[in-house]
Amino acid sequence: MLQQIINILVNFANALGYPGIYFYMLLVGTFIPVPSELVLLPAGYLAAKGEMNLYIVWVCAALGSLSGALINYFLAKVIVRKFLKNKPIIKKVTEFWNQHGKISAFLAPLTPGLGQYISIPAGLSHMPLRWFIPLTFAANLIWTGFLIMIGYIFGAGTKAHNNAIYGSLILLGGVIIMASVYVFLEIKKTKSE
């Protein structure tokens, strides 16, 4: 039974191809509750088997997630803000986002279930796209890469374990460095005020 489910998911990911992975992840990036694991784990498996290119899958997935986040961002910025323009919640969201928006835009996509919704307060508070796009894209690269690598490990077997461990350490190190730089800059900014 489990093997049949796995075969269905692998065949589904294979049938989607790269454009399908992009559009599926675009849906994942919006407020529509679609699990990314259904496509990214099988796509990683297929990449390990040589049936898909690992890097193209990774870029399609991250770009799709970013595109979905941008849809949420602009919906919140243009439509929702018109209806909630004078409500106190907008002022609270904007105040919070001005203080913690950059770190929130980066860390939230790494949190299962929260990632696709963080673009809504970013849009409500009019977070500059020059910050929103790179922070969200970097976080999506990490999250989608993590899921794809899990599928890759299952597809490649034991030979991929060492590569996956090194890759995970590099991703974790990158997150720690980025978070540390952000905290340092925020502390420096606070002291100068």
C-alpha positions as CSV (number, residue, x, y, z in Angstrom):
1,M,0.0,0.0,0.0
2,L,2.8,2.5,1.0
3,Q,4.8,1.6,-2.1
4,Q,1.7,2.3,-4.3
5,I,1.3,5.7,-2.7
6,I,5.0,6.5,-3.3
7,N,4.7,5.3,-6.9
8,I,1.7,7.6,-7.4
9,L,3.6,10.6,-6.0
10,V,6.7,9.9,-8.0
11,N,4.7,9.5,-11.2
12,F,2.8,12.8,-10.4
13,A,6.1,14.7,-9.9
14,N,7.5,13.2,-13.1
15,A,4.4,14.1,-15.0
16,L,4.5,17.7,-13.8
17,G,8.0,18.3,-15.1
18,Y,9.8,21.5,-14.4
19,P,7.0,24.0,-15.3
20,G,4.5,21.9,-13.3
21,I,6.8,22.0,-10.3
22,Y,7.0,25.8,-10.6
23,F,3.3,26.3,-10.9
24,Y,2.6,23.8,-8.1
25,M,5.0,25.7,-5.8
26,L,3.4,28.9,-6.9
27,L,0.2,27.6,-5.4
28,V,2.1,26.5,-2.3
29,G,3.5,30.1,-1.9
30,T,0.0,31.6,-1.9
31,F,-2.6,31.2,0.9
32,I,-3.9,28.0,-0.7
33,P,-3.0,25.2,1.7
34,V,-1.2,22.8,-0.6
35,P,1.7,20.7,0.9
36,S,5.0,21.2,-0.9
37,E,6.2,17.8,0.3
38,L,3.9,16.0,-2.2
39,V,6.0,17.2,-5.1
40,L,9.4,18.1,-3.7
41,L,10.2,14.8,-2.1
42,P,9.4,12.8,-5.2
43,A,11.2,15.3,-7.4
44,G,14.3,14.9,-5.3
45,Y,14.0,11.1,-5.6
46,L,13.7,11.5,-9.4
47,A,16.8,13.7,-9.4
48,A,18.8,11.1,-7.6
49,K,17.7,8.5,-10.2
50,G,18.8,10.9,-13.0
51,E,15.3,11.5,-14.3
52,M,15.3,15.2,-13.4
53,N,18.0,17.7,-12.9
54,L,18.5,18.5,-9.2
55,Y,19.4,22.2,-9.7
56,I,16.6,22.9,-12.1
57,V,14.1,21.3,-9.8
58,W,15.5,23.4,-6.9
59,V,15.4,26.7,-8.8
60,C,11.8,26.0,-10.2
61,A,10.6,25.2,-6.7
62,A,12.1,28.3,-5.0
63,L,11.0,30.6,-7.8
64,G,7.5,29.2,-7.7
65,S,7.3,29.7,-4.0
66,L,8.6,33.3,-4.4
67,S,6.0,34.0,-7.1
68,G,3.2,32.8,-4.8
69,A,4.5,34.9,-2.0
70,L,4.5,37.9,-4.4
71,I,0.8,37.2,-5.2
72,N,0.0,37.3,-1.5
73,Y,2.1,40.4,-1.1
74,F,0.4,42.4,-3.8
75,L,-3.1,41.2,-2.9
76,A,-2.5,42.4,0.7
77,K,-1.0,45.6,-0.5
78,V,-3.6,46.6,-3.0
79,I,-6.9,44.9,-2.2
80,V,-6.9,44.2,1.5
81,R,-5.3,47.5,2.5
82,K,-8.2,49.4,0.8
83,F,-10.8,47.6,3.0
84,L,-8.7,47.9,6.2
85,K,-7.1,51.2,5.5
86,N,-8.2,53.0,8.7
87,K,-8.3,50.0,11.1
88,P,-6.0,49.9,14.1
89,I,-4.7,46.5,13.1
90,I,-2.9,48.0,10.0
91,K,-1.0,50.4,12.3
92,K,0.0,47.5,14.6
93,V,1.1,45.3,11.8
94,T,3.1,48.2,10.2
95,E,4.8,49.0,13.5
96,F,5.7,45.4,14.1
97,W,6.9,45.0,10.5
98,N,9.1,48.1,10.6
99,Q,10.9,46.6,13.6
100,H,11.0,42.9,12.8
101,G,10.0,42.6,9.1
102,K,13.3,41.6,7.6
103,I,14.0,38.8,10.0
104,S,10.3,37.7,9.8
105,A,10.4,37.6,6.0
106,F,13.5,35.4,6.1
107,L,12.6,33.1,9.0
108,A,8.9,32.5,8.4
109,P,9.2,30.6,5.1
110,L,11.4,28.2,7.0
111,T,8.5,27.4,9.4
112,P,6.1,24.8,8.1
113,G,2.6,26.2,7.8
114,L,3.6,29.8,8.4
115,G,5.8,30.5,5.4
116,Q,3.2,31.2,2.8
117,Y,1.3,33.6,5.1
118,I,4.1,35.9,6.1
119,S,3.9,37.8,2.7
120,I,0.5,39.1,3.8
121,P,1.7,41.4,6.6
122,A,4.7,42.3,4.4
123,G,2.2,43.6,1.8
124,L,0.0,45.2,4.4
125,S,2.9,47.2,5.8
126,H,4.4,48.0,2.3
127,M,7.7,46.3,3.0
128,P,10.1,47.4,0.2
129,L,10.5,44.7,-2.5
130,R,14.3,45.2,-2.5
131,W,14.2,43.5,0.9
132,F,11.2,41.2,0.5
133,I,12.2,39.5,-2.7
134,P,15.8,38.5,-1.7
135,L,14.9,37.5,1.9
136,T,12.0,35.4,0.8
137,F,13.8,33.8,-2.1
138,A,16.8,32.9,0.1
139,A,14.5,31.3,2.7
140,N,12.6,29.4,-0.1
141,L,15.9,28.2,-1.5
142,I,16.8,26.7,1.9
143,W,13.3,25.2,2.6
144,T,12.8,23.7,-0.9
145,G,16.4,22.5,-1.0
146,F,15.9,20.7,2.3
147,L,12.8,18.9,1.1
148,I,14.4,18.0,-2.3
149,M,17.5,16.6,-0.5
150,I,15.4,14.3,1.6
151,G,13.9,12.8,-1.5
152,Y,17.3,12.7,-3.1
153,I,18.7,10.7,-0.2
154,F,16.0,8.1,-0.6
155,G,16.7,7.9,-4.3
156,A,20.4,7.7,-4.1
157,G,20.7,5.5,-1.0
158,T,23.8,5.5,1.2
159,K,26.1,7.3,-1.3
160,A,24.1,10.5,-0.9
161,H,24.1,10.5,2.9
162,N,27.5,12.2,3.3
163,N,26.7,14.8,0.6
164,A,23.4,15.5,2.3
165,I,25.0,15.9,5.7
166,Y,27.6,18.4,4.3
167,G,24.9,20.2,2.3
168,S,22.7,20.5,5.5
169,L,25.6,21.8,7.5
170,I,26.3,24.5,4.8
171,L,22.6,25.5,4.8
172,L,22.5,25.6,8.6
173,G,25.7,27.6,8.7
174,G,24.3,30.0,6.1
175,V,21.2,30.6,8.2
176,I,23.2,31.1,11.4
177,I,25.5,33.6,9.6
178,M,22.6,35.6,8.1
179,A,20.7,35.7,11.4
180,S,23.9,36.7,13.3
181,V,24.6,39.5,10.8
182,Y,21.0,40.7,11.1
183,V,21.1,40.7,14.9
184,F,24.4,42.5,14.9
185,L,23.2,45.2,12.5
186,E,20.0,45.6,14.6
187,I,21.9,46.0,17.8
188,K,24.3,48.5,16.2
189,K,21.3,50.4,14.8
190,T,19.6,50.5,18.3
191,K,22.8,51.7,20.0
192,S,23.2,54.6,17.5
193,E,19.6,55.8,18.0
